[in-house]
Amino acid sequence: MESKTVPGSAGFSVFGDKSVKFYKNVVDFVQQNINQHNSRIFLSRILNKSTVFIASNTAVRELLHNKTDYMDLGYKAFMHEIYGDGIIFCDGQEADNLRTLLQMTMAQDTIRNFQEVINRLVTKAVIKLDTSSPVPMYTFFKQLATELCISMFLDVDFETSSELAEEICALTTTHWHGIISIPLTFTLPYMQSSSSYSKALEAKARLLQIIQQRIQQTDEGFVHTVSKTEFDSDELGTNYLLLLTSALVPKALASILTSFVIATSLHDKSGYLEKAVDDPDIVDWLLLEVQRLYPPFFGGRRLVRQDCIIDGFKIPKGYCVMYCTHAAHRDPKVFPNPDTFLPSRWKDKFLEARDTLFTFGSGSRSCIGQHVVWTILRTVVQKLIAQYRWEVVEGQSLEYKWLPVARPKENVMVQFSKWNSKPERQEKVHN
């Protein structure tokens, strides 16, 4: 069968670039092009490179499962200096070998050890949840997720080592600002000044110093496991710990959990939360549907190093590919009523989610720590629903920003109340 030409245009170099328009509102940009070209695969120019956007669910799966040999990851130019050598910057056999080693660090025994930390810290946070006044939801979950990651991956106790914990938290925030201030020839809407980038590199250096100290001081736990893993270089181990303890993972967790609270407050007309207290399967339905509608990462980028065909379209060597998780999760060919919050669509279909949801990637480059992430998400949700009900405070904007990590533009306030109390329920207002 003859291949098709991708609809759209890459325009002329520089003058035809659509980066500013894309980064200003990625969701609108993709949907407008889908409508214009009547295709969920289209061509544009982003960061001055010819870029094929893939918003079809089946095509994203084909890309992630069957086309990895044709493409390189597209992040090295943006984030390598911030994170150093590691799994997100290598390809081919090098990536396969490193992935095997990293998977060994996330074995079942490790996850069981993490579960004790997760239970303890989540229980503490949930018990202290303020019911006397509204709670800034993203801030609450970001603080909890940060403590979880630093406690699990660096074995730092926030109570007995409070000064060290506070320093690490401050450093990870400064380090994160390097992601959104990467020097480019374009000025993009969400990016900060180049001085933030210099400070981020200084924070990285200090974080790596702390990680080295933790390796030398710790003879058990996850840090010890990583230190004993036979990486090709010690740098790969320390950079791995840097990635896990950076702000990236806490922001992703906070994104999903904030979306969970908002979505269930506004759209749980069938009483799923109450049913979920006694049915863990319904917890999974809810989490899957939240991840479908509100994935923490808009998508991913690849560099094409060999001509390939995806969903019948020829993609030439030298092009970029941008796969759009958000759009693929709302593909009407795969998800009927794609914009509707409908947890029951996942009944008896948890395993199928691996083929249609790309929250944690998919195929050979999927997230190595996704089992830990799922353990955290389930634990937080189960402990919340066992004790509380909640309402989004009326009169707030619930509009989302999607880059670099999805979250509401405002720090949405939520009122919690105990199940055993009976306050008057206020009418929910959708904004």
C-alpha positions in Angstrom: 0.0 0.0 0.0 1.4 3.4 -1.0 2.1 5.8 1.8 0.3 9.1 2.3 1.7 12.6 2.6 1.1 14.2 6.0 -1.3 17.1 5.6 -0.2 20.5 6.6 2.9 22.6 6.0 6.2 23.2 7.7 6.4 26.6 6.1 9.7 28.5 5.7 12.6 28.3 8.1 12.1 30.8 11.0 9.3 32.8 9.4 7.0 29.7 9.2 7.6 28.7 12.8 4.5 28.2 14.9 6.3 27.7 18.3 4.8 30.7 20.0 1.3 29.8 19.0 1.8 26.2 20.0 3.3 26.9 23.4 0.7 29.6 24.2 -2.1 27.0 24.1 -1.1 23.5 23.1 -4.5 22.0 23.3 -6.1 24.7 21.1 -3.3 24.5 18.6 -3.6 20.8 18.2 -7.4 20.8 18.0 -7.5 23.6 15.5 -5.1 21.8 13.2 -7.1 18.5 13.5 -10.2 20.4 12.5 -8.4 22.3 9.7 -6.8 19.2 8.1 -9.5 16.7 9.1 -6.7 14.5 10.3 -5.3 13.6 13.7 -1.8 13.5 12.1 -0.6 16.8 10.6 2.6 18.8 9.8 3.8 22.1 11.2 7.0 23.8 12.2 8.0 23.9 15.9 11.4 25.1 17.2 12.3 25.7 13.6 12.0 22.0 12.7 9.5 20.3 10.5 7.3 18.5 13.1 4.7 15.9 12.6 2.0 15.9 15.3 0.4 12.6 16.1 -3.0 12.9 18.0 -4.5 9.5 16.9 -4.6 7.0 19.7 -3.7 4.0 17.5 -0.9 6.0 15.8 0.6 7.0 19.1 0.6 3.4 20.2 2.2 2.4 16.9 4.9 5.0 17.4 5.7 4.0 21.0 5.6 0.2 20.4 6.8 -0.3 16.9 8.9 2.6 15.7 11.4 3.1 18.4 14.2 1.8 16.1 13.5 4.6 13.7 13.7 7.5 16.2 15.8 9.0 18.9 14.4 10.7 22.0 14.0 14.4 21.4 15.0 15.8 24.8 18.8 16.0 24.9 19.1 19.5 23.5 16.6 20.8 26.1 17.3 19.0 29.3 20.7 17.2 29.2 22.6 19.9 31.1 19.9 20.0 33.7 19.8 16.2 34.4 23.0 14.8 33.0 23.5 11.4 31.3 20.7 9.0 32.0 17.8 7.0 30.7 15.9 10.0 29.2 18.8 10.8 26.8 20.0 7.5 25.5 18.7 5.2 22.8 19.1 1.8 21.2 21.1 -0.9 23.0 22.5 1.6 25.5 19.0 2.4 26.6 18.0 -1.2 26.8 21.0 -2.1 29.0 20.5 0.9 31.3 16.8 0.2 31.5 17.5 -3.4 32.7 19.6 -2.1 35.5 17.1 0.5 36.6 14.3 -2.0 36.6 16.3 -4.1 39.1 16.3 -1.1 41.5 12.5 -1.0 41.3 12.0 -4.7 42.1 9.0 -5.9 44.2 11.1 -5.8 47.4 11.8 -2.2 46.9 8.2 -1.3 46.2 7.2 -3.2 49.4 9.7 -1.1 51.4 8.3 2.0 49.8 4.8 1.0 50.8 5.6 1.4 54.5 7.0 5.0 53.9 4.0 5.8 51.6 1.5 4.6 54.2 3.1 6.5 57.0 3.5 9.8 55.2 0.2 9.8 53.5 -1.6 8.9 56.7 0.1 11.8 58.5 -0.8 14.3 55.8 -4.4 13.1 55.5 -5.0 13.2 59.2 -3.7 16.8 59.3 -5.9 17.9 56.4 -7.7 21.1 57.4 -11.5 21.0 57.4 -12.0 24.4 58.9 -11.1 26.3 55.8 -10.5 25.6 52.1 -7.3 23.9 51.1 -5.1 25.0 48.2 -5.2 21.6 46.4 -2.1 21.6 44.2 0.1 23.0 47.0 -1.1 20.3 49.4 -0.4 17.5 47.0 2.9 19.0 45.8 4.2 19.2 49.4 3.1 15.6 50.1 4.6 14.2 46.9 7.9 16.1 47.5 8.2 14.6 51.0 7.4 11.1 49.6 10.0 11.3 46.8 12.8 12.7 49.0 12.0 10.2 51.8 11.8 7.2 49.5 14.6 7.9 47.1 17.1 9.6 49.3 16.1 8.1 52.6 15.8 11.5 54.2 13.4 11.8 57.2 11.7 15.2 57.3 11.3 15.1 61.1 14.8 14.1 62.2 16.6 15.8 59.3 14.5 18.8 58.8 17.2 21.3 57.8 18.5 18.9 55.1 15.0 18.2 53.9 14.2 22.0 53.6 17.5 22.6 51.7 16.7 19.8 49.2 13.1 21.1 48.7 14.5 24.6 48.0 17.1 23.2 45.6 14.7 21.0 43.7 12.5 24.1 43.1 15.5 26.2 41.8 16.6 23.2 39.7 13.2 22.9 38.1 13.3 26.5 37.0 16.1 25.4 34.6 13.5 23.3 32.7 11.4 26.4 32.1 14.3 28.8 31.3 16.3 26.7 28.8 18.2 29.1 26.5 16.5 29.1 23.1 16.4 31.4 20.1 12.6 31.7 20.7 11.0 33.4 23.7 8.2 31.1 24.7 5.2 32.0 27.0 6.1 29.9 30.0 9.8 30.3 30.1 11.8 32.4 32.6 15.0 34.4 32.3 18.4 32.8 31.5 19.6 33.8 35.0 17.2 31.2 36.3 19.1 28.6 34.2 22.4 29.4 35.8 20.9 29.2 39.2 19.4 25.8 38.2 22.8 24.5 37.3 24.2 25.6 40.7 21.3 23.9 42.4 22.0 20.7 40.4 25.6 20.7 41.5 24.6 21.0 45.2 21.9 18.3 44.8 24.5 16.0 43.3 26.8 16.8 46.2 24.0 15.9 48.7 23.3 12.7 46.8 27.0 11.7 47.0 26.9 12.3 50.7 23.8 10.2 51.1 25.5 7.3 49.2 28.5 7.5 51.5 26.4 7.7 54.7 23.6 5.2 53.9 24.1 1.4 54.1 20.4 0.5 53.5 17.3 1.6 51.6 17.0 2.8 48.0 20.2 4.9 48.0 22.2 1.8 49.0 20.4 -0.3 46.3 21.4 2.3 43.6 24.9 2.6 44.9 25.4 -1.2 44.6 24.0 -1.4 41.1 26.7 -2.0 38.5 26.2 1.1 36.2 28.8 1.8 33.6 29.7 4.9 35.6 29.0 6.3 39.1 27.5 9.3 37.3 24.6 7.3 35.9 23.6 6.3 39.5 23.8 9.8 40.9 21.9 11.2 37.9 19.2 8.6 38.4 18.7 9.7 42.0 18.7 13.3 40.8 15.9 12.6 38.3 13.8 10.7 40.9 14.2 13.4 43.6 13.9 16.4 41.3 10.6 18.3 41.1 9.5 16.4 38.0 7.9 13.4 39.8 6.2 15.4 42.6 4.7 17.8 40.0 3.3 14.8 38.0 1.8 13.2 41.1 0.4 16.6 42.3 -1.1 17.1 38.8 -2.9 13.8 38.8 -4.2 14.1 42.4 -5.3 17.7 42.0 -7.2 16.7 38.8 -8.7 13.7 40.7 -10.1 15.9 43.5 -11.5 18.5 41.0 -13.0 16.0 38.6 -14.7 13.9 41.3 -16.0 17.0 43.0 -17.6 18.3 39.8 -18.6 15.2 37.9 -19.2 12.3 40.3 -22.9 12.1 39.7 -23.0 8.4 40.2 -21.5 8.3 43.6 -18.3 6.5 42.6 -16.4 7.9 45.6 -18.7 6.3 48.1 -18.6 3.0 46.3 -14.8 3.1 46.0 -14.4 3.0 49.8 -15.2 -0.7 49.7 -14.2 -1.5 46.1 -10.5 -0.9 45.1 -11.4 -1.6 41.4 -13.5 1.6 41.3 -10.5 3.5 42.7 -8.6 2.3 39.6 -11.5 3.3 37.3 -11.4 6.8 38.7 -7.7 7.2 38.5 -7.6 5.9 34.9 -10.3 8.3 33.8 -8.6 11.2 35.5 -5.3 10.2 33.7 -7.2 9.9 30.4 -8.7 13.4 30.6 -5.9 15.2 32.5 -2.5 13.6 31.7 0.3 15.4 33.6 2.4 15.6 30.4 0.9 16.9 27.2 3.0 14.4 25.1 6.5 13.6 24.0 9.0 14.4 21.3 11.1 12.2 18.9 13.7 12.8 16.3 13.4 10.7 13.1 16.7 9.2 12.1 15.2 6.9 9.4 12.3 7.3 7.1 9.3 5.5 8.5 5.5 5.1 8.0 3.0 5.6 10.8 -0.7 5.0 10.3 0.0 5.1 6.5 1.8 8.5 6.6 5.4 8.7 5.5 7.6 10.6 8.0 11.0 11.6 6.5 14.4 11.4 8.2 15.3 14.6 9.9 11.8 15.5 10.9 10.6 15.7 14.5 7.5 13.9 15.8 5.4 15.3 18.6 3.0 12.7 20.0 0.0 14.3 21.8 -1.0 12.3 24.8 -3.8 14.7 25.7 -5.4 14.5 22.3 -4.8 10.7 21.9 -6.7 10.2 25.2 -9.6 12.0 23.7 -9.7 10.3 20.3 -13.4 9.5 19.6 -12.5 6.4 17.6 -11.2 4.8 20.8 -13.1 6.6 23.5 -16.9 7.3 22.9 -18.0 10.6 24.4 -14.3 11.5 24.8 -14.8 14.7 26.8 -17.1 13.1 29.3 -15.9 12.0 32.8 -17.0 8.3 32.7 -15.1 6.0 35.1 -17.3 3.1 34.2 -15.7 2.9 30.8 -12.8 1.1 32.6 -14.9 -1.6 34.1 -13.0 -4.9 33.5 -10.6 -3.0 31.3 -7.6 -2.2 33.5 -5.2 -4.2 31.4 -6.5 -2.6 28.2 -5.4 0.8 29.6 -1.8 -0.2 28.7 -2.7 0.0 25.1 -4.8 3.2 25.0 -3.4 5.4 27.8 0.0 6.9 27.6 0.3 8.8 30.9 3.5 6.9 31.7 4.6 6.4 28.1 4.2 3.0 26.6 6.2 0.2 25.0 9.9 -0.2 25.6 10.4 3.4 26.8 7.6 3.5 29.4 8.2 4.9 32.8 10.3 2.6 35.0 8.8 3.8 38.2 5.1 3.7 37.2 4.4 0.9 39.7 5.6 3.2 42.5 3.5 6.0 41.1 0.4 3.8 41.1 1.1 2.7 44.6 1.2 6.3 45.7 -1.9 7.3 43.8 -3.9 4.4 45.1 -2.8 5.0 48.7 -3.6 8.7 48.7 -7.0 8.2 47.1 -8.0 5.3 49.4 -7.0 7.2 52.5 -8.8 10.4 51.3 -12.1 8.7 50.4 -12.1 6.7 53.6 -12.3 9.9 55.7 -13.5 12.9 53.6 -15.8 14.3 51.1 -15.0 17.5 49.3 -16.3 20.4 47.2 -14.5 22.7 44.9 -15.1 26.2 46.3 -17.4 28.0 43.9 -16.4 31.1 41.8 -12.9 29.9 40.8 -11.5 29.5 37.4 -10.7 25.8 36.6 -8.9 26.5 33.4 -5.8 24.4 32.9 -2.3 25.2 31.7 -0.7 22.2 30.0 3.0 23.0 30.0 5.4 22.0 31.3 3.3 19.9 33.6 -0.5 20.1 33.5 -2.3 21.8 36.4 -5.1 24.4 36.9 -3.8 27.9 36.3 -5.1 28.9 39.7 -4.3 27.1 42.9 -7.8 25.7 43.2 -9.3 25.8 46.7 -11.2 22.8 48.0 -13.3 22.4 51.1 -13.0 19.1 52.9 -15.4 17.7 55.4 -15.4 14.4 57.4 -17.8 11.7 56.3 -19.3 11.5 59.8 -20.2 15.2 59.8 -23.2 16.7 58.0 -22.5 20.2 56.8 -24.8 21.7 54.3 -23.6 20.9 50.8 -23.1 23.9 48.6 -24.1 23.8 45.0 -21.2 23.3 42.8 -20.4 26.0 40.3 -18.7 25.1 37.0 -16.3 27.8 35.7 
